[in-house]
């Protein structure tokens, strides 16, 4: 039998039972739509995570203190990082473009009757360049103001709105604890970066914060910007060696501080996002398998119902491979059309999720191709046994079937 004739017979058989065919396809439609939507959510989450990591700074290396241990349990932060260590990194490590000490705490900020809790960061003027922050108004405090421990600060956009509303914050004075601080700049709004919101902060000279607000003698972090991304591994290695020597640490004490470069952060974030993608894709694929079982069930019922038809076709010369091909084509038809409808439904669902929720979704062509290939494979896999059963029916027994 010609392939084209087999194709027409398969299509006619499916259209003869439209409702049953539609119900059989429904499992595949839902499965493919789930895979497309879940992969789109995962791709959107991955893109957001990567964007947030990259927005944290350009060619960034961070040095943070380790955790103090007592009997194998963490008891707090190791107070080890100093301003002198930050200066040593800037002066002695090649390919370092900028360095800033960082101290941090939470403070109550107030202006008139308005007040808010916000993150307070004590940094050097280079901090804004390292973190790739820009100002919507005002200026950055100067090195001279850092030396003089001046009470000046830069507000995040959200904090500025909460304290000043429509008023211009530049030149105004706010209260930080019991100290008056003059606002000299406001950051451009950036949006949240996961655990860190640059729009909700007050940035001041680290000397002022350490000596007049928190009383800290040690730093929470040292941020370093290299002259190029290609220098990140080398600079990280040299910083580690410098700090081990600067603090007179032995090799077994390398847990006293942690050095992380941006490439490591991106790699870690990407690995987490890929794991998330596999998890969501795997869960959604289960519904495709369930749909395939539904196809197999329907095809077995179809073979039983059409036993006499199979016997007649074999009796007039129908070959085994023609019968096998016909039933396989019917199974693939249902999975193929179900897959196409599922792509449309899944892409539409992803678009609605992106529009109506906080989740960002990205429908990727690779996800569509993967879902369609998976649907076709399911059609072949779950359709083969019913097709083989139909092809193996003896003509005499099939003709006798009532």
N, C-alpha and C positions, 0 to 999 in steps of 0.2 A: 504494500500500500504506500502511495506517495505520502511524503511528510506533510504536504499541504492539505491533503484529504484528512489525515489523522488530526491535524490542527483544527480543521473545521468540525469534525465529529466531537472532539474534546470540548470545544467552545459551545457547541449545541447541547451537549450533555449537561454542562454546567448551567446554561441558561434555562434548561427545562425545569430546574429546581432552584429558582432564584433566591428564595428565602433561606433555604438550607446552605446554599453557597455563600450568601452574605454572612450568615451566622458563623460559618466555618472561617471566613476571611477575617471576622471581627477580632479574633485572638491575635492574628498576625498584625492587623492594623494597630491595635493597642500596643502590642509589643514593639513594633518599629517606632511608633510615636513616642513611646517611653524612652527607648534608646536615644532617639534624636534629641528629645527634650533634656534628658539627664546629661548627655554629652555636651549639650549647649550650655547648661548650667555650670558644668565642670570647667569648660573652656573659658566661660566668663569669669568664674572665680579665679582661675589660674592667671588670666590677664590682669585682674584687679590686684592680686597678690604681687605679681611682678612689677606692676606700676607703682604700688606702694613702696616696695623695696627700693626701686630706682629713684623714687621721689625723696627717699630719706637722705640722699646725698650723692655726689658724683665722685667716683674713685675713692670711696670711703673705707677707712680702717678705724675700728673702735677698740679701745682698750678699757676693760672693766675689771674691778677687783674680784678676786675669787671669794669663796664662802669659807668662813671659819668652821672647823670641824671639832667636835668633842665626842669621843667614843663612837665615831662613825656617823654622827648626826650633825647636820648643818645648824649652826648656832647664830649665824649672822654674817655680815659682810666683813671682809678683811680690809682694814684701813691701811692702805699701802700707797695708793697713787697720790702724787704730789705735783704741785706746780713746777717744781724743779725738774721732775721727770719729763713733763710736757716740754719744757724748754730744751732739755737734752735731746729729745727726739727731733725737734725743729732744727737744732744746730748741728747734730752729729749724724743723722741718718740721711743718706742721699736720696734724691727723687721725692722728697717731701715738700709739697707746695705750701700747705697751711696746717697749723695745729691750734686747737683750742682746748683749754681745760673746761670741764663741765661739772658744776655742782647743781643739785636739784632738790627741791622740796615743794610741798603744797602750802599755799598761803591764802589768807583771807584778804581780798582786795576790796577797797571801798572808795566811793566818790559820792559825796552828798548823802542821799538816802539809799543809794544803790550799792549793793555789795555782792561779791561772788567768790567762790573758792576756785582757785586756778593753780596751774603748775608754774612754779617759779624756777627759772633757769639762770644760773650765773655762768657767763661765758666771756670769751674774748670777741672783739669785733669780727674776727675771721669766721666766726660760727655761721653767720648768715651765708657766706660764700660756700663754706663746706657743705651746708645742708641745702644749698640751692634755694634759699628763701629770698623773696624780693619784697620791697616796701610799696605800699599803696600811698603812703604819705610820710613826710618827716625825713629823718636821717638816722644813720647808725651812730651809736656812741663811739667816741674816739679812743685811741690808745692813751691819750693824755687823761681822759676821764677815767679810764681803768686805773692808771697810776694814782690819780687823786682820790680814788674810791668814791666817785660821784654818785649821787642818788638819782640816776636817770634810767629810763627803761623804754622798751619797745613792746607794745601790746599785740597779741593775736587779734584777728579781725572779729571773732566771736566775742572775746572778752571785752573788746572796745565797745561793741554794740550793747552788751549787757550793762556796762558801767556808764556809758555816755549817751546811748540812744542816738538821736540825730546830731548831737553836738560834735564839734571837731575836737578830738582828744589832744592834738598836738599843743604842747605848752601848758596843758592842765596838770594838776598835781593830784595824785591818788595816795591813799594810805595803804601801806603794806605792813600789816601788823601795827606797830606804833611809829613807823617811819614814813615820812613824806617822800614821794618819788615823782619826779617830773617826767612826763611822757614826751619823748622826743621823736617817736616813730610808730607806725602801725604797719603790720605785715599784710601783704596781699593774701586774700582768702585762698586756701588750698584744699580744704576738705579733710575729713578724717583719714588717718593712715593706720587703720586697725587699732593697735594698742596705744597709738600716739596721735593726738589731735593738735597740729601746729596752730590752729585757730584759737585754741584755749590755753594761752600761756602768757607769761610776762618774762621778757628777757632783759637781764641787767648785767653790768660788769661783774665778773666772778669775784673780784677783790671786794666789791661792796657787799655782795651776798655773804661771802665767807666771814668778813670782819664785822659787819653791822646787822646782819639778819639771822643767819643760821649758826654762826660761830664755828663752822666746820674748819678743820685743818687738813682734811683729805678730800680728794675728788671722787665724784661718782663715776666719772668717765673721762677719757681723753679721746677726742676725735681728731683724726688725721686725714688729710687729703693728699693723695699722691699726684705727681705731675702727669700721670697717664695710667690707664687701666692695666697696661702690660707690666707695670712696675709693682702691682699689688702683692704678688707672692714674695718678691725679693724684699720689699719694704717691711712686710709682716715678719719675715725671718730676722731681719736686722733689728727691728724694734724689740722682738723677743730677746735676742742676745743682749741688746743694750740694757733693757730693764733688769734682766737677770744679773748683769754686772753692776748696774746702778744700785740695786737693792741688796747686793751681796747674797744672792740666793744660790742654793745648791740645786743640782739637776732634779732631785726628788721634790723640790719646792716649786715646781713650775705651775702648780695649781693656785698660786697666790694671786695671779692675774690671768685674764683671758684676752687674747688678741684675735679679732675676727675681721676679715676683709669682706668687701661687698660681694666679691665673686662667690665666696662661701655662702653668704646669705642668700644670694640668688639661686645657687645650686640647691640649697636646703629647701627654699620656698618652692622651687620647681619640682623637687622630689615629692614634697607633700601634696602639691597640686596634682601631680600625675597619679599618686596613690588614690586621691579623692576621685579622679576621673575613672580609674579602674573599678573602684568600689561602686560608684553610681552606675557605670556601664554594665557591670556584672549583675547588679540587682535588677536593672531594667531588662537584661537579656533573659532572665528567668521567665518573664512574661512571654517572650518570644518562644521559648521552649514549650511553655504551656499551650501557646497557640499552635505549635507544631503537633503536639499530642492531639489537639482538637481536629486538626486536618487529617491525621492518621485515622482517628476514630470515624470521621465522616467517610473517608475513602473505603474503609472496611465495610461500612454499611452499604455504600454504593456498589461495591463488588458483590455483596450478597444479593442486593436487589436486582442486579443486572446479570445474574448467573446464566439465565436462559439466553439472554442476548449474546453473551460471550460464547455459549455453546453453538448458537446459530452461525456466528461469524467464523468459528473454527470449522464448522461442518462444511461451509462453502469455500474454504481455502484460506481463511485468515491465519496468519502466522503468529507464533508465540511472541516474537519481538514486536509485532504490530500492536498486540494487546498490551504488552508491557509499556510500549511507548505512549499509547493513548492515555493510560491511567497515570503515568508519570507526568505527562503534559498537563493533565487536569490538576494534579497536585501543585505543579509549578505555576500554573495559571493563577490559582487561588493565592498562593504565597506572593507571586509577583505583583498582581494587582493590589493585594492587601498591603504589600510593601510600599507601593506608590502612594496609595491613600494615606498610609501611616506617615510617610515623609511630609505630606502636606499638613496633616494634623499635628505632627510633632513640631514642624517649623512654626506653625501658627501658635501652638501652645508656648513655645519658647519666646515668641514675640510678645505674647500677652504677659508672660512672667516678667519679661524685661520692662514692660510698660507699667504694670500694675503693682510691682513689688520692688524691694530694694536690691534684688538679685539682678546682676548683669548677665545676659546670655549671649553667646556667640555660636551661631549655627555654622559648623565647618563642613565643607564639601567632603572631607575624608570621613566624617561621621555618617553622612548620608550614604556614601558608597559602602561603608562597612555594614550599615544596617540592611541595605538592599542585598548585599552578598550573603549576609547571615540569613536573611529571609529566604533567598533562593536555595541556599544550602539546606535549610530546614525542609523546604518543599521536596528536594531530592531525597533527603534522609528519611523523613517520615512518610513519603509517598512511595518509596521503593518496595516496602514489604507488601502493602495492599496490591500494588501493580504486579509484583511477582506472584502473589497468590492468585490474581485474576488470570495471569498468563499460564499458570500451571494447571488450571482446571481441565480435567479430561473432557473432551467434547460430548461423549455419551452421557456422563453424569450431569453435565451442565444442561443438556437438552431435557433430561428427565426431571430437572429441578422445578418445583411448583412455587 
